Amino acid sequence: MTLWWIIFGVFIFAMLTLDLAVFSRKAHAVKIKESLYWTSFWIVLALLFCAGVYYFYGHQKALEFLAGYLIEYSLSIDNLFVFLLFFRYFFVPIEYEQKALIWGIIIALIMRGIFIFAGIALINKFHWVIYIFGAFLIFTSIQIARGKEQEVHPERNIVIKLLRTIMPVAHEYSSNRFFTLIEGKRYATPLLAVVLVLGTTDVFFAVDSIPAVLAVTTDPFIVYTSNVFAVLGLRSLFFAISGLMKLFHYLQYGLAVILGFVGIKMLITDLYKINIGASLVVIAAVIALSIITSLLWPKEEPLIISEEK
């Protein structure tokens, strides 16, 4: 298994390096066509990886990866709303969004890896922790179903506060650079602040999604690889749907159902183990149903009647 960790790490490093050095080298606004191309590319890669897991480790591990991938992909869609909020808050020029996202994702992948290993270690050493995770997921699902949105305050991010104690932050962007010189003094640019906020805030959302994946499998390789493929695929998807964020308005209820289902699965794990195939069917069906429902019954915009004087 160590060999597979090395191969996967080298592959992801190579892909991210290629993205940074070639595809994202020139700052540009990402078009929908380009975004869909890269989204499809990462989805195909994830499916090919799943096929490799099936070939080398059997259908059980392959199903665990696919279920983890679907859970992480669906639950991380909320991140796109937050990314959009951050870009608007920091007035990020559209041509710099791609670079900000990829560096933010790199930080997020490192921190998610730490979070995943810590969670698995806790479950393996203290089995009762799984009940805490399960109860937390059910609580979160109720909050989502009730429309309790998490408030995000970029200016309160502890990393941003730390950055400002280390060096001053410029008020204006300096091309797509992270640092700039003003009157001979080095300043961090707002782009660096955006990257740090994206990377560290992602862990806040991982508190929901990673325990959900841990309900499917506690194999660290499966958990982490499914997270990586889902997060990288969502980065590409962001540019395709950033203007259509409210299209799937029933998706939040679908996510609430998935979290509730996974939470219950964790709570009853010692009484009854739900088959991984059944879990996969439930997750895929809930996602599909919430999307189809959103398309069939689009959200009605409130009618605004202006009064003429």
C-alpha positions in Angstrom: 0.0 0.0 0.0 2.9 2.3 0.6 3.8 2.1 -3.1 0.3 3.2 -4.0 0.6 6.2 -1.7 3.8 7.2 -3.4 2.4 6.7 -6.9 -0.8 8.7 -6.1 1.2 11.5 -4.4 3.6 11.8 -7.4 0.6 11.8 -9.8 -1.3 14.5 -8.0 1.9 16.6 -7.6 2.6 16.3 -11.3 -1.0 17.3 -12.2 -1.0 20.3 -9.9 2.5 21.4 -11.1 1.3 21.0 -14.8 -1.8 23.1 -14.0 0.3 25.8 -12.3 3.2 25.9 -14.7 1.2 25.5 -18.0 -2.6 25.8 -17.9 -2.8 28.5 -15.2 0.5 30.3 -16.0 -1.3 33.0 -17.9 -4.0 34.8 -15.9 -7.3 34.5 -17.8 -11.0 34.3 -17.1 -12.0 30.6 -17.3 -14.8 30.1 -19.8 -17.6 27.6 -19.2 -16.4 25.3 -22.0 -12.9 25.1 -20.5 -14.4 24.6 -17.0 -16.6 21.7 -18.2 -13.7 20.1 -20.0 -11.6 20.0 -16.8 -14.5 18.9 -14.7 -15.1 16.0 -17.1 -11.4 15.2 -17.1 -11.3 14.9 -13.3 -14.5 12.8 -13.2 -13.0 10.4 -15.8 -9.8 10.2 -13.8 -11.7 9.4 -10.6 -13.7 6.6 -12.4 -10.4 5.2 -13.9 -8.9 5.3 -10.4 -12.0 3.5 -9.1 -11.5 0.8 -11.8 -7.9 0.4 -10.7 -9.0 0.0 -7.1 -11.5 -2.7 -8.3 -8.8 -4.5 -10.3 -6.2 -4.6 -7.5 -8.4 -4.7 -4.3 -11.8 -6.0 -5.4 -15.3 -4.6 -5.6 -15.7 -3.8 -1.9 -12.9 -1.2 -1.9 -14.1 0.1 -5.3 -17.6 0.7 -3.9 -16.1 2.3 -0.8 -14.1 4.7 -3.0 -17.1 5.5 -5.2 -19.4 6.1 -2.2 -16.8 8.3 -0.5 -16.3 10.2 -3.8 -20.0 10.9 -4.2 -20.4 11.9 -0.6 -17.5 14.3 -0.7 -18.4 15.7 -4.1 -22.0 16.4 -3.1 -21.3 17.7 0.4 -18.5 20.0 -0.9 -20.8 21.8 -3.3 -21.5 24.2 -0.5 -17.8 25.2 -0.7 -18.6 26.7 -4.1 -21.0 29.2 -2.6 -18.4 30.2 0.0 -15.7 30.5 -2.7 -18.0 32.9 -4.6 -18.6 34.9 -1.5 -14.9 35.2 -0.8 -14.2 36.4 -4.3 -16.9 39.0 -4.1 -15.7 40.1 -0.6 -12.1 40.6 -1.7 -13.1 41.9 -5.1 -10.9 39.3 -6.9 -10.5 40.1 -10.6 -12.0 37.2 -12.6 -8.7 36.5 -14.3 -7.0 35.8 -11.0 -9.7 33.4 -9.6 -8.1 30.3 -11.2 -4.7 30.8 -9.5 -6.4 31.6 -6.1 -8.5 28.5 -6.3 -5.6 26.1 -7.2 -3.4 27.4 -4.4 -6.3 27.4 -1.9 -7.0 23.8 -2.9 -3.3 22.8 -2.3 -3.5 24.1 1.2 -6.9 22.4 1.7 -5.6 19.0 0.6 -2.6 19.2 3.0 -4.9 20.1 5.9 -7.5 17.6 5.0 -4.9 14.9 5.0 -4.0 15.8 8.6 -7.7 15.9 9.5 -8.4 12.5 7.9 -5.5 10.7 9.7 -6.5 12.3 13.0 -10.1 11.2 12.6 -9.2 7.6 11.6 -6.7 7.4 14.5 -9.5 8.5 16.9 -12.0 6.0 15.6 -9.5 3.1 15.7 -8.3 4.0 19.3 -11.6 5.2 20.7 -14.5 3.4 18.9 -17.1 5.5 20.8 -15.9 8.6 18.8 -17.9 7.3 15.9 -21.1 7.9 17.8 -20.1 11.6 18.3 -19.5 11.9 14.6 -22.8 10.3 13.9 -24.7 12.6 16.3 -22.9 15.6 14.9 -23.9 14.7 11.3 -27.5 14.3 12.2 -27.5 17.7 14.0 -25.9 19.3 11.0 -28.5 17.7 8.6 -31.3 19.2 10.7 -29.6 22.6 10.6 -29.2 22.4 6.8 -32.9 21.3 6.3 -34.0 24.2 8.4 -32.0 26.6 6.2 -29.5 27.5 8.9 -26.7 28.7 6.8 -23.2 29.0 8.3 -22.0 32.5 8.5 -18.6 33.2 7.0 -16.5 36.2 8.0 -13.2 36.3 6.1 -11.9 39.1 8.1 -12.1 37.0 11.3 -10.1 34.2 9.8 -7.2 33.5 12.3 -4.7 33.0 9.4 -5.5 36.4 8.0 -5.0 37.9 11.5 -1.7 36.1 11.7 -0.6 37.3 8.3 -1.3 40.9 9.3 0.9 40.5 12.3 3.8 39.2 10.1 3.6 41.7 7.3 1.3 44.5 6.1 -1.4 43.6 3.5 -1.7 45.9 0.4 -5.1 47.3 -0.5 -4.8 46.7 -4.2 -3.8 43.7 -6.3 -0.4 43.6 -8.0 -1.1 41.5 -11.1 -1.5 37.9 -10.0 1.4 38.1 -7.5 1.3 37.2 -3.8 3.8 39.9 -2.8 4.6 43.4 -3.9 6.9 46.2 -3.0 5.5 49.5 -2.0 8.1 52.3 -1.4 10.8 49.6 -0.8 8.7 47.7 1.7 7.3 44.2 1.1 3.6 43.8 1.3 1.3 40.7 1.0 -1.3 41.3 -1.7 -5.0 40.6 -1.3 -4.6 37.5 -3.5 -2.4 35.8 -0.9 -5.1 36.6 1.7 -7.8 35.0 -0.5 -5.7 31.9 -0.9 -5.1 31.5 2.8 -8.8 32.0 3.5 -9.9 29.5 0.9 -7.5 26.8 2.2 -8.1 27.2 5.9 -11.9 27.7 5.6 -12.2 24.4 3.6 -11.2 22.5 6.8 -14.3 24.0 8.5 -16.5 22.4 5.8 -14.5 19.2 6.0 -15.8 18.8 9.6 -19.1 17.7 8.0 -17.9 15.7 4.9 -14.9 13.8 6.2 -16.8 12.1 9.1 -19.5 11.2 6.6 -16.9 9.4 4.4 -15.5 7.7 7.5 -18.9 6.1 7.9 -18.3 4.4 4.6 -14.7 3.3 5.1 -11.8 4.0 7.6 -9.2 3.0 5.0 -7.0 6.1 5.0 -6.0 5.6 1.3 -9.6 5.4 0.1 -10.8 8.3 2.3 -8.0 10.6 1.2 -8.0 9.7 -2.5 -11.8 10.1 -2.8 -11.4 13.5 -1.1 -8.7 14.6 -3.5 -10.6 13.7 -6.6 -13.8 15.3 -5.4 -12.1 18.6 -4.3 -10.1 18.9 -7.6 -13.2 18.2 -9.6 -15.1 20.8 -7.8 -12.4 23.4 -8.4 -13.0 23.0 -12.1 -16.8 22.9 -11.7 -16.8 26.2 -9.9 -16.3 28.2 -13.1 -19.1 26.4 -14.9 -21.8 27.0 -12.3 -20.6 30.1 -10.4 -23.4 32.0 -12.3 -26.0 29.3 -11.6 -25.5 28.8 -7.9 -29.1 28.9 -7.0 -30.3 26.7 -9.8 -30.4 23.5 -7.7 -32.2 25.0 -4.8 -33.5 21.7 -3.5 -30.0 20.3 -3.2 -29.6 21.5 0.3 -32.4 19.2 1.4 -30.8 16.4 -0.5 -27.5 17.1 1.4 -29.5 17.1 4.6 -30.9 13.7 3.9 -27.5 12.3 3.0 -25.9 13.6 6.2 -28.8 12.3 8.2 -28.6 8.9 6.6 -24.8 8.7 7.1 -25.2 9.9 10.7 -27.8 7.1 11.4 -25.5 4.6 9.8 -22.7 5.6 12.2 -24.9 5.4 15.2 -26.2 1.9 14.4 -22.9 0.5 13.2 -22.6 -2.0 16.1 -26.2 -3.1 15.7 -26.6 -3.4 12.0 -24.1 -2.7 9.1 -25.8 -1.2 6.1 -24.3 -2.7 2.9 -22.0 -0.4 1.0 -23.9 -1.0 -2.2 -27.2 0.0 -0.6 -25.5 3.2 0.8 -24.2 4.0 -2.7 -27.6 3.7 -4.2 -29.2 5.9 -1.5 -26.6 8.6 -1.9 -26.8 8.6 -5.7 -30.6 8.5 -5.7 -30.9 11.4 -3.3 -28.5 13.6 -5.3 -30.2 12.9 -8.6 -33.7 13.4 -7.1 -32.8 16.8 -5.6 -31.3 18.0 -8.8 -34.2 16.8 -10.9 -36.7 18.3 -8.5 -34.9 21.6 -8.7 -35.1 21.6 -12.5 -38.8 20.6 -12.6 -39.9 23.1 -9.9 -37.5 26.1 -10.2 -37.4 28.6 -7.5 -39.8 31.4 -8.0 -38.3 34.9 -7.7 -40.4 37.3 -5.5 -42.5 39.7 -7.6 -41.5 43.2 -6.9 -44.1 45.8 -7.6 -42.9 49.3 -7.9 -45.2 52.1 -6.7 -45.6 55.0 -9.1 -46.0 58.4 -7.5 
